[in-house]
């Protein structure tokens, strides 16, 4: 399966990928909670970020959290890959500090926002006030189950098809009861 994303202004194809079969299953899933577990280098983070971008561009006023254990991993992996995928015409605003966030144009001409947060044990209290439409956790096996449950409880944005995307390496953890 091949997916294409277009420039919002010109309609020109600016991102094109042929998905691996495992990525295609992740992409097509309509489940509310989707976990992609696989080995290093199988494109888990890339397809997760594509789903986040698509969910946010498809729904006005979405507020989506993307997280990983540390801010260093967020900057070195997630934001770097996000910016390689995300075309300039899709971005209305990009804030690097104090916490990274990106406001995307939606297909309807409005906006949705993606925030990036570290999800270590110290961050649980900071998550309590959020009103999310969805969240994505990269390397979910490194996150504690209480952090996941806190985020799950923050899925309360009205009028949004709430989604959760997670990736993990195959490792015994709370993800596999």
Buried (B, 14 or more C-beta within 10 A) or exposed (E): EEBEBBBBEEEEEBBEBEBBEBBBBBBEBEEEEBBBBBEEEBBBBBBBBBBBBBBBBEBBBBBBBBBBBEBEBBBEBBBEBBBEBBBEBBBBEBEEEEEBBBBBBBEEEEBBBBBBBBBBEEBBEEBEEBEBBBBBBBBBBBBBEEBBEBBEEBBEBEEBEBBBBBBBBEEEBEBEE
